[in-house]
């Protein structure tokens, strides 16, 4: 959990204080508009809200889930789903080969650095909705290491990328809810490893590839362990250090390190940035003798990585060279490498966006028939959301991308990028005139990813359901009624996206298709959408179809391989607010043994106006023994034209009755109730069979609080202090099972729980009792997460009924995290979290050494340090900082260059002093001479 800081203030070298130095150096204050700035108001982070953070190599080497903050709340438990076999007959472009793969390197919910929550009450974030076109997703934005004070991300840091004076980890693990969504769709989720001159300060590959006494790589072992624990699939490795480059002598160890990851069963993609003969940071954009050692060890034929991300600019010459090289490599080694498996040509999505240069870059990777000559990769395709303000010509402090009223723009921009210039993967022809300037895009140049990548699907077997959830909402609906009016984001709740957005077959008008988030969704800024806003059926959104219906229209929805039985049925929940007319709606089914025929199964009375949501069940037994290869909806006007036609589809379920209704989850407990901040963490026992249970829904007094396939959940804002906690599993057919319930009454518990951690080790806990409190009061204190004491604190005391305080002595004063829990009699326990008073900065304790007059000074491996001062004959030595931001009279965590790791000193006396985040300074450690 995100433990609040202790009571002592945190003096710091803020960005604002460094502005003067920047002005002197003449560096511009340029904003990177795609950053996610701290959420404010109701969406501000909860005091105990879990957040993803970054890791240095030393953090990884010492990693355990018990010491890593929030670890248990940052896991993905959804197993990687197998995709169905390719079937060209149902592809929008049957000529596209499924052997062409796609890597998407992008942000997750945004570009958050410190407060990157897996789920929260913020609608206006990025929710990737095109998993069907990719095979791998790696998360690219960097995250601050744990315990970085959030206030370091201040106004100047938000305004100027170069003024982020805190430490980013070289490892950025995936947001777990994004991994959930990726795995639902058969997509591998990859963490990011990144080394560069500016962005990672003192961190270097050398710290990662250290061997232990047995010749093993501790960091590699822990990377494997972390992937298994957090539930992701591998790593995207980007090695871009320069001056100094990678040492040629280190390359054999680097290769051995990569092989260790391979042997751990991980998928690893290598960014083509290293000449393995010289160690230089170079971009071959092909395969040759200077980089292929990072693909395969030719002496043993062992894989070193699974694939390469070729740097941007790979064209015909480089692709032909890579293909020829692989042919010769296969001949000499007896291997069978395919360029489609190991070669991914990169595109700068985030930089070039919808510009002509990006269209040309894509065309350079295609053959004469317009088909890719190798697999493809993009960096920064989340620009459709993150880059909105930049494309509008706006800069800090404007952030329309984080405002609800502008999300219709980001949705359309995403569809233009993936579905193509006409938002129709069946028609990716580029128009002569730009028709999307209203969303600050240009559809004259970019044909869309769907023009070069065949759509994939995981929809198979006998059961399927969708409620058209995109991963966020302005309310949460249950069976068509609002259960919670809080806005929300949670990619774990995203349904499998519609395969084709929007492929319509008609001789008449194309209808408008959109996701309807309800009346709170402001569409007044556009004329594109003119439907009555209804909202969702189960979740945050429904699928709305509207317009002037003047001919039959087949809206293709999902690519599938669903086996039908005599018991198979399809249920559809819909809401038709437009008046009764001669129109009709049918389910259009394409059977695998006759893919050119659309079988229409009518929805009875679907031309009538409904009074809210209705559900119809259709019998599919006539097609038993056959396989549904795709399905969608057919809209027919009947006689004449139906103007202003509208129908909302809330849910579709195809089932054969074999889905088991889940039992009530076992072991439902309240792990922590933080009454004064209105938060709660709940646990239950996970059913490990994902084929039977797809997620768990959590309710308080029947108000929907969220959900995930997991065994733990964080509740950010309780709707009531007492009532019934309910957790219910969702089965393979989308139906909820039996509920586990737990009554709670926090009104009867103590409140106003306060802690005063003092410099002399006294630790005073106080509270207020409820009017009906009875019985003795138990107070427990335990230290949690990364502690710096020899053993964790675990103390408790019992005080008489009616007491309002308890005092512990001899407690730490080192800034460790704690949780205090108070239980009054039989009342529910309540907790508060924080940090012990911090009066101590530990001394520098790394294995420094001298080589004549060169001091080797390893990066501190402690939780709580901000600066390291090096004194030469009593004078503080200055060190250069990244982004050429000037010299500082100390080593600044995350911002001093690697030059501080080894430097020449001719002083007679050299000593170092550490300073922590609280401003405490350590005792000096003498490295040369003495006091």
TORLO-102791 format. One record per residue (C-alpha): residue number from 0; x, y, z. Coordinates in steps of 0.2 Angstrom, whole numbers, plus 5000, padded with zeros to 4 digits. Example, Ala and Ser with C-alpha at 12.3 -4.5 7.8 and 13.67 -1.06 7.14 Angstrom:
! residues 2
num px py pz
0 5062 4978 5039
1 5068 4995 5036
//
This chain:
! residues 931
num px py pz
0 5000 5000 5000
1 5005 5018 4997
2 5010 5022 5015
3 5008 5040 5021
4 5024 5048 5026
5 5028 5052 5044
6 5026 5069 5053
7 5043 5076 5049
8 5044 5087 5034
9 5054 5082 5019
10 5066 5095 5014
11 5071 5093 4996
12 5080 5100 4981
13 5064 5103 4971
14 5062 5107 4953
15 5058 5125 4957
16 5074 5127 4967
17 5084 5121 4952
18 5075 5133 4940
19 5089 5146 4942
20 5102 5134 4938
21 5093 5130 4922
22 5091 5148 4917
23 5110 5150 4920
24 5113 5135 4908
25 5101 5142 4895
26 5091 5126 4895
27 5073 5128 4889
28 5058 5123 4900
29 5050 5112 4887
30 5035 5102 4892
31 5032 5084 4887
32 5013 5085 4886
33 5010 5067 4886
34 5014 5065 4904
35 5001 5060 4917
36 5000 5073 4930
37 4994 5070 4948
38 4975 5067 4949
39 4966 5080 4959
40 4950 5081 4969
41 4940 5065 4971
42 4952 5056 4960
43 4967 5060 4970
44 4976 5044 4976
45 4970 5036 4992
46 4981 5036 5007
47 4983 5017 5005
48 4980 5015 4986
49 4992 5002 4978
50 5003 5009 4964
51 5016 5002 4952
52 5034 5008 4955
53 5051 5005 4947
54 5066 4995 4952
55 5084 4997 4951
56 5096 4982 4948
57 5099 4981 4967
58 5081 4982 4971
59 5078 4967 4960
60 5093 4957 4967
61 5085 4959 4984
62 5067 4958 4979
63 5054 4948 4988
64 5035 4950 4988
65 5035 4952 5007
66 5046 4968 5007
67 5040 4975 4990
68 5026 4988 4994
69 5009 4984 4987
70 5015 4968 4979
71 5000 4957 4983
72 4989 4970 4975
73 4999 4971 4959
74 4997 4954 4953
75 4989 4947 4937
76 4981 4930 4939
77 4973 4929 4922
78 4982 4915 4913
79 4987 4919 4895
80 4973 4913 4884
81 4976 4903 4868
82 4970 4911 4852
83 4960 4902 4839
84 4967 4896 4822
85 4968 4909 4808
86 4954 4908 4796
87 4956 4920 4781
88 4938 4919 4775
89 4932 4929 4790
90 4947 4942 4789
91 4943 4960 4784
92 4958 4958 4772
93 4960 4939 4768
94 4976 4942 4760
95 4985 4947 4776
96 4995 4933 4784
97 4994 4928 4802
98 5013 4925 4802
99 5015 4944 4803
100 5016 4948 4821
101 5014 4965 4831
102 5023 4972 4846
103 5015 4987 4854
104 5027 4997 4866
105 5016 5011 4874
106 5010 5018 4890
107 4996 5009 4900
108 4983 5020 4908
109 4994 5035 4904
110 5012 5041 4907
111 5011 5041 4926
112 5027 5041 4936
113 5023 5039 4954
114 5004 5037 4956
115 5001 5023 4944
116 4986 5013 4951
117 4979 4997 4944
118 4962 5004 4946
119 4954 5020 4952
120 4940 5032 4951
121 4946 5042 4936
122 4937 5040 4919
123 4949 5050 4908
124 4963 5039 4906
125 4970 5028 4891
126 4961 5011 4889
127 4969 5001 4875
128 4954 4993 4865
129 4963 4984 4850
130 4971 4969 4857
131 4965 4959 4842
132 4979 4967 4831
133 4994 4964 4843
134 5004 4949 4850
135 5015 4958 4863
136 5012 4974 4874
137 5027 4981 4883
138 5024 4996 4895
139 5034 5012 4891
140 5034 5027 4902
141 5046 5024 4917
142 5040 5023 4935
143 5049 5031 4950
144 5056 5019 4963
145 5047 5015 4978
146 5047 5027 4992
147 5050 5042 4981
148 5040 5056 4989
149 5025 5061 4977
150 5028 5079 4980
151 5044 5078 4970
152 5033 5078 4955
153 5030 5096 4957
154 5024 5109 4945
155 5040 5112 4937
156 5043 5094 4935
157 5026 5092 4927
158 5030 5107 4915
159 5047 5101 4910
160 5053 5083 4907
161 5071 5087 4911
162 5066 5094 4928
163 5060 5077 4936
164 5073 5076 4950
165 5069 5059 4956
166 5074 5041 4952
167 5066 5031 4938
168 5069 5012 4940
169 5078 5003 4925
170 5063 4991 4927
171 5045 4995 4924
172 5034 4981 4927
173 5017 4980 4919
174 5001 4987 4927
175 4993 4971 4933
176 4975 4976 4926
177 4983 4979 4909
178 4991 4961 4910
179 4974 4954 4914
180 4966 4962 4898
181 4981 4957 4888
182 4980 4939 4894
183 4961 4938 4891
184 4965 4942 4873
185 4980 4930 4870
186 4993 4944 4871
187 5009 4943 4881
188 5013 4956 4893
189 5031 4962 4894
190 5040 4972 4907
191 5052 4985 4901
192 5071 4986 4905
193 5079 5002 4900
194 5097 5009 4901
195 5101 5026 4894
196 5112 5041 4897
197 5099 5053 4904
198 5084 5044 4909
199 5091 5032 4923
200 5104 5042 4931
201 5118 5032 4939
202 5110 5015 4934
203 5120 5005 4921
204 5119 4987 4914
205 5135 4983 4924
206 5124 4982 4940
207 5112 4970 4931
208 5124 4957 4924
209 5134 4954 4941
210 5137 4936 4944
211 5137 4928 4961
212 5151 4916 4968
213 5143 4902 4959
214 5143 4911 4942
215 5125 4914 4942
216 5116 4930 4939
217 5106 4935 4954
218 5096 4949 4945
219 5091 4937 4931
220 5085 4924 4944
221 5074 4938 4952
222 5068 4944 4936
223 5061 4927 4932
224 5054 4926 4950
225 5045 4943 4948
226 5038 4938 4931
227 5030 4923 4939
228 5024 4932 4954
229 5016 4947 4946
230 5010 4936 4932
231 5018 4944 4916
232 5027 4935 4902
233 5044 4942 4899
234 5054 4958 4895
235 5058 4971 4882
236 5076 4975 4884
237 5082 4992 4878
238 5101 4995 4880
239 5106 5013 4875
240 5120 5018 4886
241 5134 5029 4878
242 5149 5037 4884
243 5154 5025 4890
244 5146 5012 4879
245 5144 4994 4884
246 5162 4987 4887
247 5166 4974 4874
248 5173 4963 4887
249 5156 4963 4896
250 5146 4957 4881
251 5149 4938 4884
252 5142 4941 4901
253 5127 4951 4894
254 5124 4937 4882
255 5124 4924 4896
256 5113 4935 4906
257 5100 4935 4892
258 5101 4916 4890
259 5097 4914 4909
260 5081 4924 4906
261 5077 4912 4891
262 5080 4897 4902
263 5068 4904 4914
264 5054 4902 4901
265 5052 4921 4898
266 5049 4929 4881
267 5062 4943 4878
268 5063 4955 4864
269 5079 4964 4861
270 5080 4982 4855
271 5093 4983 4841
272 5104 4996 4849
273 5121 4987 4852
274 5135 4982 4841
275 5141 4966 4850
276 5158 4967 4843
277 5163 4984 4849
278 5149 4988 4862
279 5144 5004 4853
280 5127 5011 4853
281 5122 5008 4835
282 5106 5004 4826
283 5109 4991 4812
284 5090 4990 4807
285 5094 4973 4801
286 5103 4957 4806
287 5121 4955 4804
288 5137 4948 4812
289 5137 4964 4823
290 5121 4961 4832
291 5115 4943 4829
292 5124 4937 4845
293 5109 4944 4854
294 5098 4933 4845
295 5107 4916 4846
296 5123 4909 4853
297 5131 4902 4837
298 5143 4891 4847
299 5129 4882 4856
300 5114 4886 4846
301 5105 4892 4862
302 5093 4906 4860
303 5098 4923 4868
304 5082 4932 4864
305 5066 4928 4856
306 5066 4943 4844
307 5073 4960 4839
308 5064 4976 4838
309 5073 4985 4823
310 5076 5003 4825
311 5065 5015 4815
312 5070 5017 4797
313 5072 4999 4792
314 5067 4998 4774
315 5069 4987 4759
316 5088 4986 4759
317 5089 4982 4778
318 5074 4969 4777
319 5082 4960 4762
320 5098 4960 4771
321 5090 4952 4787
322 5081 4939 4777
323 5097 4934 4768
324 5107 4934 4784
325 5094 4922 4792
326 5094 4911 4777
327 5113 4909 4779
328 5112 4907 4798
329 5099 4893 4796
330 5110 4884 4784
331 5125 4885 4795
332 5117 4881 4811
333 5103 4869 4805
334 5090 4881 4813
335 5073 4887 4806
336 5072 4905 4811
337 5059 4915 4802
338 5060 4934 4800
339 5042 4935 4804
340 5046 4927 4821
341 5062 4936 4825
342 5061 4953 4816
343 5050 4967 4821
344 5052 4983 4811
345 5049 4998 4822
346 5038 5013 4819
347 5039 5029 4829
348 5020 5031 4832
349 5022 5043 4846
350 5033 5055 4836
351 5026 5054 4819
352 5008 5050 4823
353 4996 5053 4808
354 5009 5062 4797
355 5014 5057 4780
356 5031 5052 4786
357 5023 5038 4796
358 5013 5032 4781
359 5029 5032 4771
360 5039 5023 4784
361 5026 5009 4785
362 5025 5008 4766
363 5044 5005 4766
364 5041 4989 4775
365 5029 4981 4763
366 5031 4971 4747
367 5024 4976 4730
368 5007 4968 4735
369 5006 4979 4751
370 5010 4965 4763
371 5023 4966 4777
372 5039 4958 4773
373 5042 4955 4792
374 5033 4958 4808
375 5030 4976 4815
376 5032 4986 4831
377 5027 5003 4836
378 5033 5014 4850
379 5020 5026 4858
380 5004 5022 4850
381 4996 5029 4865
382 4999 5046 4858
383 4980 5045 4853
384 4977 5049 4871
385 4993 5056 4878
386 4997 5067 4863
387 4980 5076 4862
388 4985 5092 4869
389 5001 5093 4859
390 4991 5090 4843
391 4979 5104 4848
392 4994 5115 4850
393 4992 5117 4869
394 5004 5115 4883
395 5005 5115 4902
396 4995 5118 4912
397 4981 5112 4899
398 4977 5094 4900
399 4961 5090 4890
400 4967 5072 4888
401 4963 5070 4907
402 4946 5078 4905
403 4930 5068 4902
404 4923 5080 4889
405 4937 5076 4877
406 4937 5057 4878
407 4927 5055 4863
408 4941 5063 4853
409 4954 5050 4860
410 4942 5036 4856
411 4941 5041 4838
412 4959 5044 4837
413 4963 5027 4843
414 4950 5020 4830
415 4959 5030 4816
416 4976 5023 4821
417 4970 5004 4822
418 4955 5002 4811
419 4961 5015 4798
420 4956 5031 4790
421 4938 5027 4788
422 4936 5018 4805
423 4932 5003 4795
424 4945 4989 4793
425 4937 4983 4778
426 4940 4999 4769
427 4958 5006 4773
428 4959 5017 4757
429 4966 5034 4762
430 4954 5049 4757
431 4960 5064 4747
432 4954 5076 4760
433 4956 5076 4778
434 4940 5072 4787
435 4945 5071 4805
436 4953 5088 4809
437 4940 5090 4823
438 4950 5077 4833
439 4967 5085 4828
440 4971 5070 4817
441 4974 5068 4798
442 4967 5053 4789
443 4976 5056 4772
444 4992 5047 4775
445 4990 5033 4788
446 4981 5017 4782
447 4979 5010 4800
448 4986 4994 4808
449 4972 4984 4802
450 4978 4987 4784
451 4994 4976 4788
452 4990 4965 4803
453 4977 4951 4802
454 4964 4952 4817
455 4966 4938 4830
456 4953 4931 4843
457 4952 4920 4858
458 4933 4917 4857
459 4931 4898 4856
460 4924 4883 4864
461 4905 4884 4870
462 4903 4899 4880
463 4905 4918 4877
464 4899 4934 4884
465 4901 4952 4882
466 4894 4968 4890
467 4904 4980 4878
468 4915 4986 4893
469 4930 4996 4887
470 4938 4997 4904
471 4931 5013 4911
472 4914 5021 4914
473 4906 5036 4922
474 4894 5025 4932
475 4893 5006 4934
476 4877 4998 4929
477 4871 4981 4935
478 4857 4973 4925
479 4853 4990 4917
480 4852 5000 4933
481 4865 5012 4940
482 4874 5003 4955
483 4887 5015 4957
484 4888 5033 4951
485 4907 5034 4953
486 4917 5036 4938
487 4930 5022 4936
488 4945 5014 4927
489 4949 4996 4928
490 4956 4986 4913
491 4953 4970 4922
492 4934 4973 4919
493 4937 4976 4900
494 4927 4964 4889
495 4936 4956 4874
496 4935 4971 4862
497 4924 4970 4846
498 4935 4963 4833
499 4930 4975 4819
500 4928 4993 4823
501 4917 4996 4813
502 4915 4984 4798
503 4898 4987 4791
504 4891 4978 4775
505 4877 4988 4767
506 4872 4996 4751
507 4865 5011 4760
508 4870 5023 4774
509 4884 5017 4786
510 4876 5019 4803
511 4885 5027 4818
512 4892 5015 4830
513 4899 5020 4847
514 4901 5015 4865
515 4888 5024 4875
516 4894 5029 4893
517 4877 5037 4898
518 4870 5054 4900
519 4885 5060 4910
520 4896 5058 4895
521 4897 5075 4887
522 4896 5074 4868
523 4891 5093 4865
524 4907 5097 4858
525 4904 5086 4842
526 4891 5084 4829
527 4897 5066 4825
528 4886 5058 4838
529 4868 5062 4840
530 4861 5047 4849
531 4851 5047 4865
532 4863 5042 4879
533 4858 5028 4889
534 4873 5020 4897
535 4878 5002 4900
536 4869 4986 4905
537 4882 4977 4915
538 4897 4988 4917
539 4901 5006 4911
540 4895 5006 4893
541 4884 4998 4879
542 4886 4997 4861
543 4875 5010 4852
544 4870 5010 4834
545 4861 5024 4826
546 4857 5034 4811
547 4846 5034 4796
548 4843 5016 4791
549 4839 5015 4773
550 4846 4997 4768
551 4851 4981 4777
552 4866 4983 4787
553 4877 4969 4793
554 4888 4975 4808
555 4902 4962 4810
556 4907 4961 4828
557 4917 4946 4833
558 4929 4933 4825
559 4926 4916 4834
560 4927 4898 4834
561 4912 4893 4845
562 4905 4876 4844
563 4886 4874 4844
564 4876 4860 4852
565 4858 4856 4853
566 4858 4866 4869
567 4866 4881 4862
568 4857 4898 4864
569 4861 4916 4861
570 4853 4929 4873
571 4854 4948 4869
572 4849 4962 4880
573 4845 4978 4871
574 4836 4995 4873
575 4828 5003 4858
576 4823 5021 4863
577 4818 5026 4845
578 4800 5024 4840
579 4791 5008 4835
580 4794 5005 4816
581 4796 4992 4803
582 4814 4989 4807
583 4821 4972 4813
584 4837 4966 4821
585 4844 4949 4818
586 4860 4940 4824
587 4870 4937 4809
588 4880 4921 4810
589 4894 4915 4799
590 4897 4897 4800
591 4915 4890 4797
592 4909 4877 4784
593 4900 4891 4774
594 4909 4907 4777
595 4901 4917 4762
596 4884 4915 4769
597 4876 4926 4783
598 4864 4916 4793
599 4851 4928 4800
600 4842 4923 4817
601 4829 4936 4820
602 4827 4945 4837
603 4808 4944 4839
604 4799 4961 4840
605 4815 4971 4839
606 4807 4985 4829
607 4796 4990 4844
608 4801 5004 4856
609 4806 4997 4872
610 4804 5004 4890
611 4821 5001 4896
612 4831 4985 4893
613 4824 4969 4887
614 4832 4952 4885
615 4828 4940 4871
616 4834 4922 4870
617 4837 4914 4853
618 4838 4895 4849
619 4854 4890 4840
620 4850 4871 4840
621 4847 4871 4821
622 4866 4873 4819
623 4872 4860 4831
624 4888 4852 4826
625 4894 4867 4817
626 4906 4881 4822
627 4902 4899 4822
628 4917 4908 4813
629 4910 4926 4816
630 4895 4934 4821
631 4887 4952 4821
632 4870 4960 4820
633 4860 4963 4805
634 4848 4979 4805
635 4835 4980 4792
636 4823 4995 4789
637 4808 4985 4783
638 4798 4995 4771
639 4805 5013 4767
640 4818 5022 4778
641 4819 5023 4796
642 4826 5040 4801
643 4835 5042 4818
644 4836 5024 4821
645 4844 5019 4837
646 4847 5003 4847
647 4859 5000 4861
648 4866 4982 4864
649 4870 4979 4882
650 4875 4961 4882
651 4877 4946 4871
652 4879 4929 4878
653 4881 4912 4868
654 4880 4897 4880
655 4876 4879 4879
656 4872 4876 4897
657 4888 4868 4902
658 4895 4884 4912
659 4895 4880 4930
660 4887 4892 4942
661 4901 4897 4953
662 4900 4893 4972
663 4902 4907 4985
664 4920 4912 4987
665 4928 4905 5003
666 4937 4914 5016
667 4930 4931 5014
668 4939 4943 5026
669 4942 4961 5029
670 4961 4962 5029
671 4962 4981 5034
672 4948 4994 5037
673 4956 5011 5036
674 4940 5020 5043
675 4947 5038 5044
676 4952 5037 5026
677 4937 5027 5021
678 4947 5013 5013
679 4947 4994 5014
680 4956 4979 5008
681 4947 4963 5007
682 4953 4945 5004
683 4945 4929 4998
684 4951 4912 4991
685 4954 4912 4972
686 4947 4898 4962
687 4962 4894 4951
688 4951 4887 4937
689 4949 4902 4925
690 4939 4892 4913
691 4925 4892 4927
692 4928 4909 4935
693 4932 4924 4925
694 4932 4937 4938
695 4926 4942 4956
696 4914 4957 4959
697 4914 4966 4975
698 4899 4975 4982
699 4896 4985 4998
700 4877 4986 5002
701 4874 4981 4984
702 4884 4996 4977
703 4897 4989 4965
704 4914 4993 4971
705 4925 4985 4957
706 4931 4968 4952
707 4946 4957 4946
708 4951 4939 4944
709 4961 4939 4960
710 4960 4935 4979
711 4962 4953 4986
712 4955 4970 4981
713 4957 4987 4987
714 4941 4998 4990
715 4946 5017 4988
716 4930 5024 4995
717 4917 5015 5006
718 4899 5020 5002
719 4894 5017 5020
720 4902 5013 5037
721 4891 4998 5040
722 4882 4985 5030
723 4886 4970 5020
724 4902 4966 5010
725 4898 4954 4996
726 4910 4945 4984
727 4903 4935 4970
728 4912 4925 4956
729 4907 4927 4938
730 4906 4911 4928
731 4911 4907 4910
732 4893 4912 4903
733 4894 4929 4912
734 4882 4925 4926
735 4886 4929 4944
736 4887 4914 4955
737 4882 4912 4974
738 4888 4927 4985
739 4900 4926 5000
740 4894 4940 5012
741 4901 4947 5028
742 4893 4960 5039
743 4903 4974 5046
744 4899 4989 5057
745 4913 5002 5058
746 4902 5014 5067
747 4904 5002 5082
748 4923 5002 5080
749 4935 5016 5086
750 4938 5031 5076
751 4949 5046 5074
752 4964 5034 5075
753 4980 5044 5077
754 4998 5040 5079
755 5012 5051 5086
756 5029 5043 5082
757 5042 5052 5092
758 5061 5055 5091
759 5064 5046 5108
760 5056 5030 5102
761 5039 5033 5110
762 5025 5028 5099
763 5008 5035 5105
764 4992 5029 5098
765 4975 5038 5102
766 4957 5035 5096
767 4939 5039 5100
768 4927 5026 5106
769 4910 5024 5099
770 4895 5026 5111
771 4892 5007 5112
772 4910 5001 5113
773 4912 4987 5126
774 4927 4976 5131
775 4945 4978 5132
776 4954 4986 5118
777 4969 4978 5109
778 4982 4989 5100
779 4994 4981 5088
780 5009 4988 5079
781 5019 4980 5065
782 5032 4986 5053
783 5029 4981 5035
784 5037 4982 5018
785 5055 4986 5016
786 5061 4987 5034
787 5078 4992 5040
788 5078 4984 5058
789 5085 4967 5061
790 5068 4960 5064
791 5051 4967 5060
792 5041 4976 5073
793 5027 4966 5080
794 5020 4972 5097
795 5003 4973 5105
796 4995 4979 5121
797 4978 4977 5129
798 4971 4992 5138
799 4955 4993 5148
800 4938 4996 5141
801 4935 5015 5138
802 4953 5019 5136
803 4957 5031 5122
804 4976 5029 5120
805 4991 5017 5122
806 5009 5020 5122
807 5024 5009 5115
808 5042 5013 5119
809 5058 5008 5110
810 5050 5009 5093
811 5061 5013 5077
812 5065 5030 5072
813 5071 5025 5055
814 5056 5029 5043
815 5050 5011 5041
816 5032 5008 5036
817 5020 5003 5050
818 5002 4997 5052
819 4992 5000 5068
820 4976 4990 5071
821 4964 4994 5086
822 4951 4982 5091
823 4938 4987 5104
824 4930 4971 5111
825 4920 4962 5098
826 4920 4977 5086
827 4928 4976 5069
828 4947 4980 5069
829 4952 4996 5061
830 4969 5002 5055
831 4980 5016 5051
832 4996 5016 5041
833 5011 5028 5041
834 5029 5029 5044
835 5039 5029 5060
836 5048 5045 5064
837 5064 5047 5054
838 5079 5054 5063
839 5092 5042 5056
840 5101 5041 5040
841 5112 5026 5038
842 5130 5028 5033
843 5136 5023 5016
844 5139 5004 5016
845 5144 4999 4998
846 5160 4990 4993
847 5170 5005 4988
848 5188 5003 4982
849 5203 5013 4975
850 5213 5009 4960
851 5228 5020 4963
852 5219 5037 4963
853 5203 5032 4955
854 5189 5029 4967
855 5175 5017 4963
856 5160 5022 4972
857 5145 5010 4969
858 5127 5017 4969
859 5120 5016 4987
860 5109 5001 4990
861 5098 5008 5003
862 5079 5012 5003
863 5080 5029 5010
864 5093 5041 5002
865 5092 5057 4992
866 5110 5064 4991
867 5127 5057 4993
868 5140 5070 4997
869 5158 5067 4993
870 5171 5078 5003
871 5188 5080 4996
872 5199 5088 5009
873 5183 5095 5017
874 5176 5102 5001
875 5160 5095 4993
876 5164 5088 4976
877 5153 5093 4962
878 5145 5080 4949
879 5137 5082 4932
880 5119 5079 4931
881 5108 5071 4917
882 5101 5082 4903
883 5116 5093 4905
884 5107 5102 4919
885 5123 5108 4927
886 5135 5102 4941
887 5128 5099 4959
888 5139 5098 4975
889 5132 5081 4978
890 5127 5065 4970
891 5108 5067 4967
892 5098 5050 4967
893 5092 5047 4949
894 5100 5062 4941
895 5119 5062 4943
896 5127 5054 4928
897 5137 5037 4929
898 5153 5047 4930
899 5150 5048 4949
900 5152 5029 4950
901 5171 5030 4946
902 5182 5046 4946
903 5199 5052 4950
904 5203 5060 4966
905 5220 5066 4972
906 5214 5073 4989
907 5222 5068 5005
908 5206 5065 5014
909 5190 5058 5006
910 5174 5055 5015
911 5156 5053 5011
912 5140 5057 5020
913 5122 5051 5015
914 5106 5062 5016
915 5089 5054 5017
916 5072 5060 5011
917 5068 5067 5028
918 5084 5078 5028
919 5094 5068 5040
920 5113 5066 5037
921 5123 5051 5041
922 5139 5049 5050
923 5154 5051 5038
924 5163 5036 5031
925 5181 5039 5027
926 5187 5032 5011
927 5204 5039 5012
928 5214 5047 5026
929 5205 5050 5043
930 5198 5064 5053
//
